[in-house]
Amino acid sequence: MAYHVYILFSQSKNKYYIGYTGDSLVERLRKHHSNHKGFTGGTSDWQIVYTEKYSTKQEAYKREREIKSWKSRKRVEALVGSVHPDL
């Protein structure tokens, strides 16, 4: 089983969301688009703009926490742009 760290972006909120999952990325995005009370709930324009693949849950969780600890939009955008310069 593979685990993914992912970054979503919402054009309408102009916000990024950082997470990790053991689900398929398509299934995880579907859950983010569902109408729920969390940070991504109520917004259906989330797009996956960045992913990293890990072999263990612990590695993925550690990387998610590392990215979240930056608390810097510019640093997240630099990470996203390093792989997808046109986003």
C-alpha positions as CSV (number, residue, x, y, z in Angstrom):
1,M,0.0,0.0,0.0
2,A,1.2,3.5,-0.8
3,Y,0.6,6.6,1.1
4,H,0.5,10.1,-0.4
5,V,1.1,13.6,1.0
6,Y,-1.0,16.0,-1.1
7,I,-1.7,19.7,-1.4
8,L,-5.0,21.0,-2.6
9,F,-5.8,24.4,-3.8
10,S,-9.2,26.2,-4.0
11,Q,-9.6,29.1,-6.4
12,S,-12.7,30.4,-4.7
13,K,-11.2,30.3,-1.2
14,N,-7.7,31.2,-2.5
15,K,-6.3,28.7,0.1
16,Y,-4.2,25.6,0.2
17,Y,-4.9,22.4,2.2
18,I,-2.2,19.9,3.1
19,G,-3.0,16.3,4.0
20,Y,-2.0,12.7,3.7
21,T,-3.9,9.5,2.8
22,G,-3.7,5.8,2.3
23,D,-6.7,6.0,0.0
24,S,-6.5,6.7,-3.7
25,L,-6.0,10.4,-4.4
26,V,-9.2,10.3,-6.5
27,E,-11.2,8.9,-3.6
28,R,-9.7,11.4,-1.1
29,L,-10.5,14.3,-3.4
30,R,-14.1,13.1,-3.6
31,K,-14.3,13.1,0.2
32,H,-13.0,16.7,0.3
33,H,-15.7,17.7,-2.2
34,S,-18.4,16.2,-0.1
35,N,-20.6,18.5,2.0
36,H,-19.0,18.2,5.5
37,K,-18.1,20.6,8.3
38,G,-14.3,20.5,8.0
39,F,-11.9,23.0,6.4
40,T,-12.5,21.7,2.9
41,G,-16.3,21.2,3.3
42,G,-18.7,23.4,1.4
43,T,-16.2,24.1,-1.4
44,S,-16.2,21.9,-4.5
45,D,-13.4,23.5,-6.5
46,W,-10.4,21.8,-4.7
47,Q,-7.8,20.6,-7.1
48,I,-4.7,18.4,-6.4
49,V,-1.7,20.6,-7.1
50,Y,1.1,18.5,-5.6
51,T,1.7,15.0,-4.4
52,E,4.5,12.9,-2.9
53,K,4.4,9.1,-2.5
54,Y,5.6,7.2,0.6
55,S,5.8,3.5,1.5
56,T,4.7,3.9,5.1
57,K,2.1,5.9,7.0
58,Q,4.7,7.2,9.4
59,E,6.8,8.7,6.6
60,A,3.7,10.4,5.0
61,Y,2.5,11.7,8.4
62,K,5.9,13.1,9.2
63,R,6.2,14.9,5.9
64,E,2.6,16.3,6.2
65,R,3.5,17.7,9.6
66,E,6.8,19.1,8.3
67,I,5.0,21.0,5.5
68,K,2.3,22.3,7.8
69,S,4.9,23.5,10.3
70,W,6.3,25.9,7.7
71,K,3.2,28.1,8.2
72,S,4.3,29.9,5.0
73,R,2.2,30.2,1.9
74,K,5.3,31.3,-0.1
75,R,7.1,28.2,0.9
76,V,4.2,26.0,0.0
77,E,3.8,27.7,-3.3
78,A,7.5,27.2,-4.0
79,L,7.1,23.5,-3.3
80,V,4.1,23.3,-5.6
81,G,5.9,25.3,-8.3
82,S,8.9,23.1,-8.1
83,V,7.0,20.3,-9.8
84,H,4.2,22.3,-11.6
85,P,5.7,25.6,-12.6
86,D,2.6,26.5,-14.6
87,L,0.2,26.3,-11.6
